[in-house]
Amino acid sequence: IKKWNDHRTLTANAYLWVLITKIGDALRMSKEDVYLDMLKAYGQGGAVSVEERYAEDFKRTYKYHEELGRSELNGKTFIHFRFWVGSSEYNTEEMSILIDGVVKEAKNLGIETMDEAELNSLIGGK
């Protein structure tokens, strides 16, 4: 038996990438750069301190990260990271927050988006 986790739909993910691509085109940015900007603004993540010897493992695990600084404690060096979880790991609620933010950004650029009823249907309503 496995705990039910209401993952985001593939349709919602496809729509997210359509908007990210359109935003990238409008701003002359790669869709990967736009995606990271959207994760930073509307995504899920956190901050963590990792002993220096484990930093490369952390970076491989969390593709979307920034180094915040370094410090020493008891003779060991720690690296502090801000990280964001990729949307493929989001549940419906987290995906809804991300898509709402991306829709807002698209509208600010004059990019046509789904109407509210379609959007609510796509992301499971609110």
Accessible surface in RSA format (square Angstrom, percent):
REM  Atomic radii and reference values for relative SASA: ProtOr
REM  Chains: A
REM  Algorithm: Lee & Richards
REM  Probe-radius: 1.40
REM  Slices: 20
REM RES _ NUM      All-atoms   Total-Side   Main-Chain    Non-polar    All polar
REM                ABS   REL    ABS   REL    ABS   REL    ABS   REL    ABS   REL
RES ILE A   1   234.00 133.2 147.90 110.2  86.10 207.5 159.39 114.8  74.61 202.5
RES LYS A   2   189.95  92.7 164.28 100.8  25.67  61.1 110.85  99.8  79.10  84.3
RES LYS A   3   188.14  91.8 163.25 100.2  24.89  59.3 116.13 104.5  72.01  76.7
RES TRP A   4   201.95  81.0 181.90  88.0  20.04  47.1 172.61  92.0  29.34  47.6
RES ASN A   5    73.59  50.7  62.59  60.5  11.01  26.5  22.45  54.0  51.14  49.4
RES ASP A   6    73.25  51.3  69.49  69.2   3.76   8.9  19.99  47.0  53.26  53.1
RES HIS A   7    95.47  52.2  83.55  58.1  11.92  30.5  61.70  63.6  33.77  39.3
RES ARG A   8    34.36  14.4  25.70  13.1   8.66  20.6   2.17   3.0  32.19  19.5
RES THR A   9    70.29  50.0  63.05  63.9   7.24  17.2  68.89  92.5   1.40   2.1
RES LEU A  10   140.51  78.3 132.74  95.0   7.77  19.5 133.13  93.5   7.38  19.9
RES THR A  11    85.54  60.8  80.15  81.3   5.39  12.9  49.11  66.0  36.43  55.1
RES ALA A  12     1.91   1.8   1.91   2.9   0.00   0.0   1.91   2.7   0.00   0.0
RES ASN A  13    30.22  20.8  30.22  29.2   0.00   0.0   0.06   0.2  30.16  29.2
RES ALA A  14    57.39  52.8  48.27  74.5   9.12  20.7  56.14  79.1   1.25   3.3
RES TYR A  15    23.34  10.9  20.50  11.7   2.84   7.4  22.74  17.1   0.60   0.7
RES LEU A  16     0.09   0.0   0.08   0.1   0.00   0.0   0.09   0.1   0.00   0.0
RES TRP A  17    72.85  29.2  72.16  34.9   0.69   1.6  63.45  33.8   9.40  15.2
RES VAL A  18    71.12  46.8  65.86  59.6   5.27  12.7  70.40  61.2   0.73   2.0
RES LEU A  19     1.06   0.6   1.06   0.8   0.00   0.0   1.06   0.7   0.00   0.0
RES ILE A  20     0.00   0.0   0.00   0.0   0.00   0.0   0.00   0.0   0.00   0.0
RES THR A  21    52.64  37.4  51.58  52.3   1.06   2.5  44.96  60.4   7.68  11.6
RES LYS A  22    92.84  45.3  89.24  54.8   3.59   8.6  51.39  46.3  41.45  44.1
RES ILE A  23     1.91   1.1   1.91   1.4   0.00   0.0   1.91   1.4   0.00   0.0
RES GLY A  24     1.83   2.3   0.00   N/A   1.83   2.3   1.30   3.6   0.53   1.2
RES ASP A  25    89.90  63.0  83.85  83.5   6.05  14.3  30.60  72.0  59.30  59.1
RES ALA A  26    55.97  51.5  18.99  29.3  36.98  84.1  30.93  43.6  25.04  66.3
RES LEU A  27    84.23  46.9  63.50  45.4  20.73  52.1  67.43  47.4  16.80  45.2
RES ARG A  28   211.16  88.7 176.71  90.1  34.45  82.0  79.37 108.5 131.79  79.9
RES MET A  29    68.42  35.4  48.91  32.4  19.51  46.4  41.93  35.7  26.49  35.1
RES SER A  30    53.75  45.4  37.12  49.5  16.63  38.3  43.96  93.6   9.79  13.7
RES LYS A  31    96.79  47.2  91.50  56.1   5.29  12.6  37.83  34.1  58.96  62.8
RES GLU A  32   103.26  59.3  99.55  75.3   3.71   8.8  58.94 114.0  44.31  36.2
RES ASP A  33    79.71  55.8  77.62  77.3   2.09   4.9  11.17  26.3  68.54  68.4
RES VAL A  34     1.68   1.1   1.33   1.2   0.35   0.9   1.68   1.5   0.00   0.0
RES TYR A  35     9.77   4.6   9.77   5.6   0.00   0.0   3.93   3.0   5.84   7.2
RES LEU A  36    46.18  25.7  46.18  33.0   0.00   0.0  46.18  32.4   0.00   0.0
RES ASP A  37    59.91  42.0  55.67  55.4   4.24  10.0  15.46  36.4  44.45  44.3
RES MET A  38    16.48   8.5  16.48  10.9   0.00   0.0  16.48  14.0   0.00   0.0
RES LEU A  39     0.01   0.0   0.00   0.0   0.01   0.0   0.00   0.0   0.01   0.0
RES LYS A  40    76.24  37.2  54.63  33.5  21.61  51.4  29.51  26.6  46.72  49.8
RES ALA A  41    64.27  59.1  27.37  42.2  36.90  83.9  37.67  53.1  26.59  70.5
RES TYR A  42    40.30  18.8  32.71  18.6   7.59  19.7  34.07  25.6   6.24   7.7
RES GLY A  43    19.72  24.3   0.00   N/A  19.72  24.3   0.00   0.0  19.72  44.2
RES GLN A  44    53.90  30.1  52.17  38.1   1.73   4.1  11.35  24.2  42.55  32.3
RES GLY A  45    40.24  49.6   0.00   N/A  40.24  49.6   1.91   5.2  38.34  85.9
RES GLY A  46    22.44  27.7   0.00   N/A  22.44  27.7  22.44  61.6   0.00   0.0
RES ALA A  47    73.99  68.0  42.24  65.2  31.75  72.2  42.44  59.8  31.54  83.6
RES VAL A  48    56.02  36.9  46.39  42.0   9.64  23.2  54.60  47.4   1.43   3.9
RES SER A  49    62.34  52.7  39.65  52.9  22.70  52.3  20.79  44.3  41.56  58.2
RES VAL A  50    18.68  12.3  15.42  14.0   3.26   7.9  18.68  16.2   0.00   0.0
RES GLU A  51    31.57  18.1  27.74  21.0   3.83   9.1   6.66  12.9  24.91  20.3
RES GLU A  52    81.79  47.0  74.35  56.2   7.44  17.7  24.44  47.3  57.35  46.8
RES ARG A  53   164.53  69.1 127.52  65.0  37.01  88.1  63.85  87.3 100.68  61.0
RES TYR A  54   102.04  47.6 101.60  57.8   0.43   1.1  75.92  57.1  26.11  32.2
RES ALA A  55     4.54   4.2   4.54   7.0   0.00   0.0   4.54   6.4   0.00   0.0
RES GLU A  56   103.51  59.4 102.88  77.8   0.62   1.5  54.39 105.2  49.11  40.1
RES ASP A  57    70.01  49.0  67.82  67.5   2.18   5.2  27.70  65.2  42.31  42.2
RES PHE A  58    22.99  11.5  16.96  10.5   6.03  15.7  22.42  13.6   0.57   1.6
RES LYS A  59    65.98  32.2  59.66  36.6   6.32  15.1  22.52  20.3  43.46  46.3
RES ARG A  60   176.31  74.0 143.46  73.1  32.85  78.2  78.64 107.5  97.67  59.2
RES THR A  61    99.24  70.6  68.76  69.7  30.48  72.6  52.32  70.3  46.92  70.9
RES TYR A  62    72.19  33.7  70.13  39.9   2.06   5.4  29.07  21.8  43.12  53.2
RES LYS A  63   151.46  73.9 130.17  79.9  21.30  50.7  87.08  78.4  64.38  68.6
RES TYR A  64    42.44  19.8  41.08  23.4   1.36   3.5  24.96  18.8  17.48  21.6
RES HIS A  65    49.06  26.8  32.23  22.4  16.82  43.0  19.67  20.3  29.38  34.2
RES GLU A  66    68.22  39.2  63.22  47.8   5.00  11.9  28.06  54.3  40.15  32.8
RES GLU A  67    81.18  46.6  50.20  38.0  30.98  73.8  23.05  44.6  58.14  47.5
RES LEU A  68   108.07  60.2  70.56  50.5  37.51  94.3  74.48  52.3  33.59  90.4
RES GLY A  69    27.81  34.3   0.00   N/A  27.81  34.3  27.49  75.4   0.32   0.7
RES ARG A  70   129.77  54.5  97.62  49.8  32.15  76.5  45.06  61.6  84.70  51.3
RES SER A  71    50.23  42.4  40.23  53.7  10.00  23.0  40.79  86.9   9.44  13.2
RES GLU A  72   127.36  73.1  97.43  73.7  29.93  71.3  35.00  67.7  92.36  75.4
RES LEU A  73   113.04  63.0 108.95  77.9   4.09  10.3 112.16  78.8   0.89   2.4
RES ASN A  74   137.29  94.7  97.69  94.4  39.59  95.3  37.75  90.9  99.54  96.2
RES GLY A  75    73.99  91.2   0.00   N/A  73.99  91.2  33.92  93.1  40.07  89.7
RES LYS A  76    99.16  48.4  95.55  58.6   3.61   8.6  54.97  49.5  44.19  47.1
RES THR A  77    34.63  24.6  28.72  29.1   5.91  14.1  11.42  15.3  23.21  35.1
RES PHE A  78    45.96  23.0  45.96  28.5   0.00   0.0  45.96  27.9   0.00   0.0
RES ILE A  79     4.23   2.4   4.23   3.1   0.00   0.0   4.23   3.0   0.00   0.0
RES HIS A  80    47.89  26.2  47.89  33.3   0.00   0.0  40.24  41.5   7.65   8.9
RES PHE A  81     0.87   0.4   0.64   0.4   0.24   0.6   0.64   0.4   0.24   0.7
RES ARG A  82    74.30  31.2  74.30  37.9   0.00   0.0  21.12  28.9  53.18  32.2
RES PHE A  83    31.53  15.8  31.53  19.5   0.00   0.0  31.53  19.1   0.00   0.0
RES TRP A  84    11.28   4.5   9.84   4.8   1.43   3.4   9.71   5.2   1.57   2.5
RES VAL A  85    40.09  26.4  38.29  34.7   1.80   4.3  40.09  34.8   0.00   0.0
RES GLY A  86    16.71  20.6   0.00   N/A  16.71  20.6   9.55  26.2   7.16  16.0
RES SER A  87     3.08   2.6   3.08   4.1   0.00   0.0   0.00   0.0   3.08   4.3
RES SER A  88    71.74  60.6  56.56  75.5  15.18  35.0  36.94  78.7  34.80  48.8
RES GLU A  89   116.57  66.9  99.75  75.5  16.82  40.0  28.45  55.0  88.12  71.9
RES TYR A  90     1.19   0.6   1.19   0.7   0.00   0.0   1.19   0.9   0.00   0.0
RES ASN A  91    46.73  32.2  46.10  44.5   0.63   1.5   6.10  14.7  40.63  39.3
RES THR A  92    31.19  22.2  30.72  31.1   0.47   1.1  28.25  37.9   2.95   4.5
RES GLU A  93   124.42  71.4 117.50  88.9   6.91  16.5  42.47  82.1  81.95  66.9
RES GLU A  94    46.72  26.8  46.72  35.3   0.01   0.0   8.70  16.8  38.03  31.0
RES MET A  95     1.57   0.8   1.57   1.0   0.00   0.0   1.57   1.3   0.00   0.0
RES SER A  96    10.76   9.1  10.76  14.4   0.00   0.0   7.63  16.3   3.13   4.4
RES ILE A  97    81.56  46.4  78.56  58.5   3.00   7.2  80.20  57.8   1.36   3.7
RES LEU A  98     0.19   0.1   0.19   0.1   0.00   0.0   0.19   0.1   0.00   0.0
RES ILE A  99     0.14   0.1   0.14   0.1   0.00   0.0   0.14   0.1   0.00   0.0
RES ASP A 100    48.56  34.0  41.09  40.9   7.47  17.7  25.19  59.3  23.37  23.3
RES GLY A 101     5.31   6.5   0.00   N/A   5.31   6.5   4.74  13.0   0.57   1.3
RES VAL A 102     0.08   0.1   0.08   0.1   0.00   0.0   0.08   0.1   0.00   0.0
RES VAL A 103     8.03   5.3   8.03   7.3   0.00   0.0   8.03   7.0   0.00   0.0
RES LYS A 104   110.81  54.1 107.49  66.0   3.31   7.9  66.02  59.4  44.78  47.7
RES GLU A 105    49.59  28.5  49.30  37.3   0.30   0.7   1.96   3.8  47.63  38.9
RES ALA A 106     0.00   0.0   0.00   0.0   0.00   0.0   0.00   0.0   0.00   0.0
RES LYS A 107   123.44  60.2 105.92  65.0  17.52  41.7  57.70  51.9  65.74  70.0
RES ASN A 108   112.52  77.6  75.94  73.4  36.58  88.1  25.98  62.5  86.54  83.6
RES LEU A 109    73.08  40.7  43.24  30.9  29.83  75.0  48.93  34.4  24.15  65.0
RES GLY A 110    70.00  86.3   0.00   N/A  70.00  86.3  36.37  99.8  33.62  75.3
RES ILE A 111    24.97  14.2  17.56  13.1   7.40  17.8  21.21  15.3   3.76  10.2
RES GLU A 112   152.70  87.7 133.89 101.3  18.81  44.8  56.20 108.7  96.50  78.8
RES THR A 113    25.53  18.2   2.84   2.9  22.69  54.1   4.78   6.4  20.76  31.4
RES MET A 114    56.08  29.0  45.81  30.3  10.28  24.5  50.79  43.2   5.30   7.0
RES ASP A 115    84.77  59.4  73.03  72.7  11.74  27.8  46.89 110.4  37.88  37.8
RES GLU A 116   132.88  76.3 123.12  93.1   9.76  23.2  44.27  85.6  88.61  72.3
RES ALA A 117    76.99  70.8  62.00  95.7  14.99  34.1  68.73  96.8   8.26  21.9
RES GLU A 118    93.58  53.7  86.03  65.1   7.55  18.0  34.06  65.9  59.51  48.6
RES LEU A 119    14.09   7.8  14.09  10.1   0.00   0.0  14.09   9.9   0.00   0.0
RES ASN A 120    40.79  28.1  40.64  39.3   0.15   0.4  11.26  27.1  29.54  28.5
RES SER A 121    93.06  78.6  61.44  82.0  31.62  72.8  36.46  77.6  56.59  79.3
RES LEU A 122    20.32  11.3   8.45   6.0  11.87  29.8  15.45  10.8   4.87  13.1
RES ILE A 123     5.87   3.3   0.97   0.7   4.90  11.8   4.92   3.5   0.95   2.6
RES GLY A 124    60.77  74.9   0.00   N/A  60.77  74.9  30.93  84.9  29.84  66.8
RES GLY A 125    35.42  43.7   0.00   N/A  35.42  43.7  21.14  58.0  14.27  32.0
RES LYS A 126   162.12  79.1  78.38  48.1  83.73 199.4  96.84  87.2  65.28  69.5
END  Absolute sums over single chains surface
CHAIN  1 A     8078.1       6439.1       1639.0       4387.4       3690.7
END  Absolute sums over all chains
TOTAL          8078.1       6439.1       1639.0       4387.4       3690.7
